[in-house]
Every structure is written in C-alpha cells, then in structure tokens.
Amino acid sequence: MNVQVEVISKEIIKPSSPTPNPLRHYKLSFLDQISPPLYTSVVLFYEFNRETQPTITETSKHLKKSLGEVLTLFYPLAGRVKIHDHFVECNDEGISYLEAQVTNYRLHDVLNNLVPDELNKFIPFALDEHIANEFALGVQLNMFDCGGFAIGLCISHKLADGLSML
C-alpha cells in the first residue's frame, strides 16, 4: 500500500482572541522539561455521510474557525515551545494547518489495510521533527475523493502525551 497524500495548502491558524499579558509565559513542569523533544500524534478518520455531512469546504472552514476558538482557551498551543529555556512563549503566533488531498485510495481502503508507516503521511510533522520546529500543535486535514476525511494532529510531547490528546 502506497498512499499518495499531496499537501495543497498551508497556513497559520491564530487564536480568535489574544492571550492576556499575565499568561504569556507558561513554565513547563519538571516532567515536561525532561520529556523528549518530539511530537505525539493521532489520526482521526471520518466517513462521508451524505445526509448529514456538509461539504469538505464547509468542514474546512468550520474546523479552522473552531481551532481559532480552541486556541484562545488552550493558549499554550498557539505559542512556541522554548526547549532549552523550559517554557512556552504564549505569543499567539498560531499553529500549523495543512490541507491535503488523498488521490489513490478511498478512506475504506486505508482503514482496511492500515500500514503504520503510511499513517505518517496524514500528520503535519515528522514525529521526531520537534528539535527544529517550535510549533506546539499542527493539524492536517486530509480529504479523500470519496468524501471522507482524516484529521491528523501532532502536539509537542512537552505539552501532552498520547492519553491526554484524547
């Protein structure tokens, strides 16, 4: 199985409201400070439901708006992780948001033939990329020709682990 995922757009999603000045410096706990500088990821798959699902354009628009609102509440996610200084600079610079098209497989085919390495194509960063990338969170919307989609999330392991992502 060789899934072809082509990134068709990239942008930065920022919080819908600014982070107050007293909250702009988020100190990492001791355990977070010593955790490895990498990403934890998850991919969520959604089948197309012709009767209740909006178009992929509407889904994308709603997802971006919702992310902006969530980033206001969970403000460290919109900041930059300062690995060597042991804090998150909550500067509202935003998260990485990518949209991608899956061209050679339907959602059903991917789910029935899961290959772990192939799932990495559905997430915005390489899992060990955090050393060079200060984003706390990345989101990738993967659109299938059948109408289904997958949302890939990568979050700094310094802010969340696999269990706390869910």
N, CA, C and O of each residue as an XYZ file, in Angstrom:
664
protein
N       0.857     -1.182      0.000
C       0.000      0.000      0.000
C       0.894      1.233      0.000
O       1.778      1.370      0.846
N       0.661      2.118     -0.944
C       1.432      3.352     -1.026
C       0.459      4.513     -1.213
O       0.137      4.896     -2.338
N       0.001      5.058     -0.104
C      -0.974      6.150     -0.134
C      -0.288      7.417     -0.628
O       0.797      7.769     -0.164
N      -0.928      8.098     -1.573
C      -0.394      9.366     -2.070
C      -1.176     10.509     -1.438
O      -2.376     10.663     -1.667
N      -0.475     11.306     -0.638
C      -1.075     12.447      0.051
C      -0.330     13.691     -0.410
O       0.870     13.832     -0.176
N      -1.056     14.593     -1.069
C      -0.447     15.813     -1.591
C      -0.963     17.018     -0.810
O      -2.165     17.284     -0.784
N      -0.047     17.739     -0.177
C      -0.424     18.956      0.548
C      -0.798     20.011     -0.483
O      -0.010     20.329     -1.374
N      -2.018     20.557     -0.354
C      -2.492     21.550     -1.320
C      -2.539     22.959     -0.741
O      -2.620     23.934     -1.488
N      -2.488     23.073      0.589
C      -2.425     24.414      1.185
C      -1.830     24.335      2.582
O      -1.963     23.333      3.285
N      -1.171     25.420      2.961
C      -0.589     25.560      4.299
C      -0.930     26.950      4.800
O      -0.894     27.922      4.046
N      -1.260     27.034      6.077
C      -1.495     28.342      6.683
C      -1.278     28.262      8.182
O      -1.105     27.182      8.748
N      -1.292     29.406      8.802
C      -1.167     29.504     10.253
C      -2.535     29.903     10.798
O      -3.129     30.883     10.347
N      -3.028     29.141     11.766
C      -4.290     29.475     12.437
C      -3.928     30.110     13.770
O      -3.178     29.540     14.562
N      -4.470     31.294     14.007
C      -4.185     32.028     15.244
C      -5.412     32.022     16.149
O      -6.528     31.798     15.681
N      -5.209     32.269     17.448
C      -6.349     32.325     18.371
C      -7.325     33.426     17.975
O      -6.928     34.452     17.423
N      -8.601     33.203     18.262
C      -9.620     34.202     17.920
C      -9.545     35.422     18.834
O     -10.032     36.492     18.470
N      -8.943     35.276     20.012
C      -8.744     36.393     20.948
C      -7.319     36.329     21.480
O      -6.773     35.237     21.636
N      -6.704     37.476     21.760
C      -5.317     37.469     22.238
C      -5.187     36.924     23.660
O      -6.107     37.024     24.472
N      -4.037     36.354     23.932
C      -3.721     35.864     25.274
C      -3.381     37.053     26.163
O      -2.568     37.892     25.775
N      -3.987     37.145     27.353
C      -3.665     38.253     28.266
C      -2.180     38.236     28.653
O      -1.579     37.168     28.762
N      -1.601     39.402     28.858
C      -0.177     39.517     29.183
C       0.271     38.656     30.361
O       1.337     38.047     30.272
N      -0.487     38.569     31.464
C      -0.009     37.744     32.585
C       0.116     36.248     32.261
O       0.752     35.509     33.012
N      -0.482     35.795     31.156
C      -0.460     34.372     30.796
C       0.507     34.053     29.651
O       0.476     32.944     29.117
N       1.340     34.979     29.278
C       2.172     34.812     28.087
C       3.435     33.976     28.301
O       4.170     33.714     27.348
N       3.690     33.562     29.520
C       4.880     32.757     29.824
C       4.412     31.521     30.592
O       4.056     31.616     31.767
N       4.412     30.362     29.930
C       3.905     29.125     30.522
C       5.084     28.213     30.848
O       5.696     27.631     29.952
N       5.395     28.096     32.125
C       6.533     27.281     32.555
C       6.166     25.799     32.510
O       5.103     25.391     32.979
N       7.060     25.012     31.943
C       6.853     23.570     31.863
C       7.177     22.917     33.201
O       8.092     23.347     33.903
N       6.427     21.880     33.552
C       6.704     21.132     34.779
C       8.042     20.401     34.625
O       8.581     20.295     33.523
N       8.559     19.907     35.732
C       9.830     19.181     35.678
C       9.739     17.982     34.734
O      10.647     17.754     33.934
N       8.649     17.214     34.821
C       8.498     16.051     33.941
C       8.419     16.457     32.472
O       8.955     15.770     31.602
N       7.750     17.576     32.200
C       7.675     18.062     30.822
C       9.035     18.557     30.342
O       9.378     18.405     29.170
N       9.801     19.142     31.242
C      11.132     19.624     30.875
C      12.049     18.483     30.444
O      12.860     18.645     29.532
N      11.919     17.322     31.105
C      12.815     16.209     30.778
C      12.231     15.252     29.733
O      12.894     14.301     29.320
N      10.998     15.503     29.312
C      10.419     14.647     28.272
C      11.137     14.908     26.949
O      11.671     15.998     26.741
N      11.156     13.928     26.063
C      11.881     14.098     24.802
C      11.262     15.183     23.925
O      10.044     15.365     23.924
N      12.103     15.905     23.179
C      11.603     16.984     22.315
C      11.080     16.440     20.991
O      11.733     16.566     19.955
N       9.903     15.840     21.035
C       9.298     15.285     19.832
C       7.787     15.452     19.887
O       7.241     16.009     20.839
N       7.132     14.962     18.859
C       5.686     15.088     18.769
C       4.982     13.781     19.114
O       5.498     12.691     18.869
N       3.799     13.919     19.685
C       2.855     12.830     19.861
C       1.773     13.060     18.811
O       1.397     14.204     18.559
N       1.272     12.003     18.203
C       0.302     12.219     17.128
C      -0.886     11.283     17.231
O      -0.850     10.255     17.908
N      -1.939     11.678     16.534
C      -3.139     10.857     16.398
C      -3.772     11.213     15.052
O      -3.689     12.353     14.594
N      -4.402     10.223     14.432
C      -5.153     10.453     13.195
C      -6.583      9.995     13.446
O      -6.823      8.865     13.872
N      -7.522     10.885     13.176
C      -8.949     10.611     13.365
C      -9.599     10.500     11.984
O      -9.452     11.399     11.156
N     -10.311      9.409     11.736
C     -10.924      9.163     10.431
C     -12.430      9.356     10.506
O     -13.075      8.956     11.475
N     -12.984      9.982      9.458
C     -14.422     10.253      9.395
C     -14.949      9.843      8.026
O     -14.470     10.317      6.996
N     -15.937      8.961      8.029
C     -16.567      8.555      6.777
C     -17.555      9.620      6.323
O     -18.093     10.375      7.133
N     -17.782      9.669      5.032
C     -18.733     10.619      4.466
C     -20.153     10.140      4.733
O     -20.480      8.977      4.499
N     -20.991     11.044      5.223
C     -22.408     10.763      5.439
C     -23.185     11.768      4.594
O     -23.303     12.938      4.956
N     -23.700     11.309      3.490
C     -24.370     12.178      2.510
C     -25.531     12.974      3.117
O     -25.806     14.093      2.683
N     -26.212     12.406      4.116
C     -27.407     13.052      4.669
C     -27.096     14.140      5.688
O     -27.855     15.101      5.815
N     -25.997     14.005      6.411
C     -25.742     14.958      7.498
C     -24.456     15.756      7.354
O     -24.287     16.768      8.035
N     -23.562     15.337      6.500
C     -22.251     15.980      6.440
C     -22.241     17.158      5.478
O     -22.743     17.054      4.359
N     -21.669     18.282      5.912
C     -21.507     19.411      4.997
C     -20.417     19.103      3.966
O     -19.747     18.074      4.054
N     -20.246     19.980      3.010
C     -19.193     19.793      2.012
C     -17.831     19.890      2.689
O     -17.721     20.389      3.810
N     -16.804     19.414      2.008
C     -15.459     19.468      2.583
C     -15.006     20.916      2.756
O     -14.243     21.220      3.673
N     -15.468     21.808      1.888
C     -15.139     23.231      2.032
C     -15.743     23.787      3.311
O     -15.084     24.520      4.048
N     -16.999     23.438      3.576
C     -17.643     23.886      4.820
C     -16.976     23.258      6.038
O     -16.803     23.916      7.064
N     -16.604     21.990      5.923
C     -15.918     21.307      7.025
C     -14.594     21.995      7.330
O     -14.266     22.221      8.494
N     -13.840     22.326      6.302
C     -12.557     23.010      6.475
C     -12.747     24.373      7.139
O     -12.022     24.725      8.070
N     -13.708     25.119      6.661
C     -13.981     26.448      7.221
C     -14.375     26.342      8.699
O     -13.908     27.122      9.529
N     -15.227     25.382      9.015
C     -15.670     25.185     10.398
C     -14.502     24.737     11.288
O     -14.371     25.197     12.423
N     -13.662     23.843     10.773
C     -12.507     23.363     11.533
C     -11.557     24.516     11.857
O     -11.089     24.632     12.990
N     -11.273     25.360     10.880
C     -10.356     26.487     11.117
C     -10.934     27.473     12.129
O     -10.213     27.974     12.991
N     -12.224     27.749     12.025
C     -12.872     28.658     12.984
C     -12.840     28.058     14.391
O     -12.542     28.754     15.361
N     -13.147     26.775     14.494
C     -13.141     26.094     15.795
C     -11.742     26.060     16.400
O     -11.581     26.249     17.606
N     -10.737     25.820     15.572
C      -9.363     25.820     16.074
C      -8.995     27.182     16.654
O      -8.361     27.253     17.707
N      -9.385     28.262     15.979
C      -9.117     29.607     16.493
C      -9.741     29.823     17.861
O      -9.138     30.448     18.733
N     -10.951     29.305     18.046
C     -11.631     29.445     19.341
C     -10.972     28.573     20.412
O     -10.822     29.002     21.557
N     -10.585     27.363     20.046
C      -9.921     26.457     20.993
C      -8.572     27.029     21.424
O      -8.194     26.922     22.591
N      -7.854     27.629     20.494
C      -6.539     28.193     20.820
C      -6.637     29.346     21.806
O      -5.677     29.625     22.524
N      -7.769     30.014     21.854
C      -7.972     31.067     22.848
C      -8.059     30.455     24.243
O      -7.523     31.013     25.200
N      -8.727     29.321     24.360
C      -8.883     28.657     25.660
C      -7.628     27.898     26.080
O      -7.258     27.898     27.254
N      -6.981     27.258     25.122
C      -5.767     26.483     25.387
C      -4.580     27.230     24.774
O      -3.918     26.739     23.859
N      -4.334     28.414     25.298
C      -3.396     29.375     24.720
C      -1.957     28.873     24.562
O      -1.284     29.330     23.638
N      -1.436     27.959     25.403
C      -0.061     27.500     25.144
C       0.097     26.805     23.786
O       1.188     26.806     23.215
N      -0.978     26.218     23.270
C      -0.891     25.520     21.990
C      -0.613     26.466     20.828
O      -0.086     26.040     19.801
N      -0.961     27.741     20.976
C      -0.736     28.720     19.914
C       0.605     29.420     20.068
O       0.938     30.310     19.285
N       1.370     29.024     21.069
C       2.666     29.652     21.317
C       3.807     28.844     20.726
O       3.604     27.976     19.877
N       5.008     29.147     21.192
C       6.209     28.467     20.722
C       6.935     27.834     21.897
O       7.204     28.488     22.905
N       7.245     26.562     21.755
C       7.948     25.823     22.800
C       9.420     26.224     22.768
O      10.075     26.135     21.729
N       9.923     26.659     23.898
C      11.335     27.023     24.041
C      12.008     25.898     24.824
O      12.073     25.929     26.053
N      12.503     24.916     24.093
C      13.004     23.679     24.688
C      14.110     23.929     25.706
O      14.078     23.377     26.805
N      15.074     24.745     25.353
C      16.230     24.943     26.229
C      15.931     25.878     27.388
O      16.669     25.895     28.373
N      14.870     26.647     27.289
C      14.504     27.572     28.370
C      13.385     27.018     29.245
O      13.032     27.632     30.252
N      12.824     25.871     28.880
C      11.821     25.156     29.676
C      10.513     25.918     29.864
O       9.929     25.903     30.948
N      10.059     26.582     28.808
C       8.768     27.247     28.888
C       8.146     27.341     27.501
O       8.791     27.074     26.487
N       6.868     27.729     27.487
C       6.171     28.014     26.237
C       5.942     29.514     26.195
O       5.387     30.096     27.127
N       6.368     30.126     25.119
C       6.119     31.549     24.910
C       4.731     31.660     24.275
O       4.556     31.360     23.094
N       3.762     32.087     25.057
C       2.359     32.157     24.613
C       2.142     33.470     23.865
O       1.536     34.407     24.384
N       2.646     33.512     22.643
C       2.682     34.742     21.855
C       1.628     34.800     20.752
O       1.656     35.707     19.920
N       0.714     33.856     20.735
C      -0.381     33.829     19.751
C       0.102     33.736     18.303
O      -0.609     34.157     17.391
N       1.292     33.193     18.083
C       1.788     33.060     16.711
C       1.019     32.005     15.923
O       1.064     32.000     14.693
N       0.317     31.115     16.616
C      -0.578     30.189     15.939
C      -0.005     28.807     15.704
O       1.125     28.496     16.080
N      -0.833     27.986     15.064
C      -0.475     26.599     14.777
C      -0.350     26.396     13.274
O      -0.870     27.177     12.476
N       0.339     25.347     12.914
C       0.462     24.974     11.515
C      -0.797     24.208     11.103
O      -1.199     23.255     11.771
N      -1.413     24.633      9.996
C      -2.615     23.978      9.484
C      -2.384     23.651      8.013
O      -2.089     24.537      7.211
N      -2.518     22.387      7.671
C      -2.327     21.939      6.300
C      -3.599     21.268      5.796
O      -4.333     20.642      6.560
N      -3.842     21.409      4.503
C      -4.903     20.652      3.849
C      -4.245     19.809      2.776
O      -3.377     20.281      2.042
N      -4.670     18.549      2.691
C      -4.055     17.617      1.756
C      -5.124     16.791      1.054
O      -6.207     16.553      1.589
N      -4.794     16.365     -0.144
C      -5.685     15.526     -0.939
C      -5.092     14.124     -1.031
O      -3.919     13.957     -1.367
N      -5.913     13.120     -0.730
C      -5.514     11.715     -0.876
C      -6.072     11.254     -2.215
O      -7.288     11.233     -2.408
N      -5.196     10.888     -3.137
C      -5.652     10.687     -4.513
C      -5.836      9.242     -4.950
O      -6.648      8.981     -5.837
N      -5.126      8.311     -4.372
C      -5.169      6.963     -4.946
C      -5.857      5.915     -4.076
O      -5.897      4.742     -4.447
N      -6.392      6.312     -2.938
C      -7.099      5.367     -2.069
C      -8.353      6.018     -1.504
O      -8.396      7.223     -1.255
N      -9.369      5.191     -1.307
C     -10.561      5.654     -0.599
C     -10.339      5.433      0.896
O      -9.488      4.639      1.295
N     -11.104      6.135      1.704
C     -10.984      6.006      3.155
C     -11.153      4.549      3.580
O     -10.387      4.039      4.398
N     -12.151      3.895      3.024
C     -12.427      2.493      3.349
C     -11.197      1.611      3.094
O     -10.888      0.724      3.890
N     -10.499      1.861      1.980
C      -9.307      1.073      1.640
C      -8.189      1.282      2.657
O      -7.513      0.331      3.050
N      -8.002      2.516      3.076
C      -6.951      2.823      4.056
C      -7.256      2.149      5.388
O      -6.372      1.556      6.006
N      -8.512      2.241      5.831
C      -8.884      1.665      7.123
C      -8.790      0.139      7.129
O      -8.482     -0.459      8.160
N      -9.053     -0.487      5.995
C      -8.997     -1.950      5.920
C      -7.589     -2.493      5.700
O      -7.357     -3.693      5.846
N      -6.651     -1.620      5.352
C      -5.272     -2.049      5.086
C      -4.285     -1.130      5.798
O      -3.348     -0.625      5.180
N      -4.492     -0.918      7.079
C      -3.644      0.018      7.819
C      -2.185     -0.427      7.832
O      -1.858     -1.556      8.196
N      -1.332      0.486      7.428
C       0.115      0.292      7.487
C       0.652      1.456      8.313
O       0.561      2.606      7.883
N       1.210      1.179      9.494
C       1.623      2.268     10.392
C       2.485      3.348      9.732
O       2.251      4.535      9.959
N       3.463      2.966      8.931
C       4.314      3.974      8.290
C       3.532      4.864      7.331
O       3.858      6.040      7.166
N       2.507      4.308      6.704
C       1.689      5.093      5.779
C       0.866      6.150      6.518
O       0.550      7.197      5.953
N       0.522      5.881      7.778
C      -0.262      6.847      8.554
C       0.510      8.136      8.799
O      -0.094      9.184      9.025
N       1.843      8.071      8.757
C       2.650      9.279      8.937
C       2.382     10.318      7.851
O       2.663     11.500      8.048
N       1.851      9.901      6.724
C       1.532     10.841      5.645
C       0.323     11.710      5.986
O       0.092     12.737      5.349
N      -0.448     11.292      6.996
C      -1.659     12.015      7.377
C      -1.424     13.025      8.496
O      -2.368     13.679      8.938
N      -0.190     13.163      8.960
C       0.112     14.111     10.035
C       1.033     15.210      9.504
O       1.781     14.987      8.552
N       0.981     16.406     10.121
C       1.699     17.552      9.569
C       3.206     17.583      9.797
O       3.915     18.258      9.051
N       3.715     16.877     10.797
C       5.148     16.898     11.089
C       5.659     15.472     11.229
O       4.903     14.560     11.563
N       6.944     15.290     10.971
C       7.580     14.023     11.316
C       7.609     13.938     12.837
O       7.780     14.951     13.515
N       7.444     12.747     13.365
C       7.316     12.601     14.816
C       8.552     13.043     15.581
O       8.442     13.405     16.753
N       9.715     13.026     14.964
C      10.934     13.460     15.642
C      11.398     14.841     15.177
O      12.551     15.216     15.391
N      10.505     15.590     14.547
C      10.863     16.871     13.948
C      10.936     18.015     14.949
O      11.416     19.094     14.599
N      10.486     17.822     16.161
C      10.323     18.931     17.100
C      11.617     19.657     17.429
O      11.574     20.817     17.840
N      12.736     19.028     17.267
C      14.001     19.684     17.571
C      14.156     20.940     16.718
O      14.655     21.956     17.202
N      13.741     20.883     15.470
C      13.904     22.027     14.575
C      12.634     22.862     14.442
O      12.657     23.919     13.812
N      11.551     22.412     15.014
C      10.265     23.068     14.808
C       9.663     23.420     16.162
O       9.477     22.542     17.004
N       9.361     24.681     16.377
C       8.875     25.113     17.683
C       7.358     25.107     17.807
O       6.840     25.454     18.869
N       6.629     24.727     16.768
C       5.174     24.682     16.870
C       4.760     23.735     17.988
O       5.309     22.641     18.120
N       3.796     24.158     18.787
C       3.271     23.287     19.837
C       2.243     22.313     19.264
O       2.078     21.207     19.779
N       1.552     22.725     18.197
C       0.485     21.913     17.617
C       0.458     22.081     16.110
O       0.680     23.174     15.590
N       0.186     21.001     15.424
C      -0.020     21.027     13.987
C      -1.242     20.199     13.649
O      -1.496     19.173     14.280
N      -2.005     20.640     12.652
C      -3.224     19.945     12.229
C      -3.174     19.782     10.714
O      -2.807     20.708      9.991
N      -3.544     18.598     10.246
C      -3.613     18.350      8.810
C      -4.956     17.721      8.470
O      -5.295     16.649      8.971
N      -5.716     18.396      7.615
C      -6.990     17.880      7.116
C      -6.713     17.151      5.807
O      -6.277     17.758      4.829
N      -6.968     15.850      5.796
C      -6.725     15.001      4.627
C      -8.064     14.644      3.994
O      -8.913     14.020      4.631
N      -8.248     15.040      2.748
C      -9.528     14.843      2.068
C      -9.430     13.692      1.070
O      -8.521     13.652      0.241
N     -10.368     12.769      1.158
C     -10.432     11.631      0.243
C     -11.434     11.934     -0.861
O     -12.394     12.676     -0.649
N     -11.212     11.360     -2.040
C     -12.127     11.563     -3.167
C     -13.534     11.061     -2.871
O     -14.498     11.552     -3.457
N     -13.665     10.090     -1.973
C     -14.973      9.521     -1.638
C     -15.795     10.445     -0.730
O     -16.958     10.154     -0.451
N     -15.202     11.557     -0.265
C     -15.911     12.480      0.623
C     -15.516     12.342      2.079
O     -15.771     13.244      2.877
N     -14.899     11.231      2.437
C     -14.418     11.064      3.805
C     -13.183     11.911      4.039
O     -12.604     12.457      3.099
N     -12.790     12.016      5.281
C     -11.581     12.783      5.586
C     -10.929     12.255      6.855
O     -11.545     11.542      7.648
N      -9.678     12.622      7.021
C      -8.908     12.257      8.213
C      -8.258     13.525      8.741
O      -7.749     14.341      7.972
N      -8.278     13.683     10.047
C      -7.616     14.819     10.682
C      -6.415     14.273     11.442
O      -6.557     13.473     12.366
N      -5.234     14.718     11.037
C      -4.005     14.320     11.707
C      -3.544     15.431     12.628
O      -3.480     16.593     12.226
N      -3.223     15.075     13.864
C      -2.779     16.051     14.861
C      -1.402     15.667     15.369
O      -1.132     14.491     15.615
N      -0.539     16.645     15.525
C       0.751     16.466     16.185
C       0.836     17.517     17.280
O       0.598     18.699     17.031
N       1.172     17.091     18.483
C       1.308     18.016     19.601
C       2.643     17.745     20.281
O       3.083     16.600     20.388
N       3.269     18.801     20.730
C       4.542     18.653     21.420
C       4.376     17.730     22.621
O       3.461     17.903     23.426
N       5.260     16.755     22.734
C       5.218     15.830     23.865
C       5.456     16.571     25.176
O       5.131     16.049     26.242
N       6.008     17.758     25.118
C       6.221     18.562     26.324
C       4.905     19.137     26.853
O       4.833     19.557     28.007
N       3.865     19.158     26.014
C       2.563     19.690     26.425
C       1.502     18.611     26.600
O       0.547     18.799     27.354
N       1.658     17.496     25.918
C       0.647     16.434     26.015
C       1.255     15.115     25.580
O       2.157     15.076     24.742
N       0.752     14.039     26.158
C       1.146     12.715     25.695
C      -0.049     12.107     24.963
O      -1.089     12.749     24.818
N       0.105     10.883     24.511
C      -0.958     10.246     23.738
C      -2.285     10.191     24.461
O      -3.327     10.438     23.854
N      -2.271      9.874     25.737
C      -3.510      9.764     26.503
C      -4.181     11.120     26.688
O      -5.400     11.226     26.558
N      -3.413     12.143     26.987
C      -4.024     13.460     27.220
C      -4.497     14.115     25.927
O      -5.291     15.055     25.975
N      -4.026     13.638     24.767
C      -4.523     14.151     23.487
C      -5.975     13.767     23.275
O      -6.745     14.518     22.676
N      -6.343     12.595     23.769
C      -7.690     12.095     23.538
C      -8.613     12.705     24.547
O      -9.811     12.421     24.538
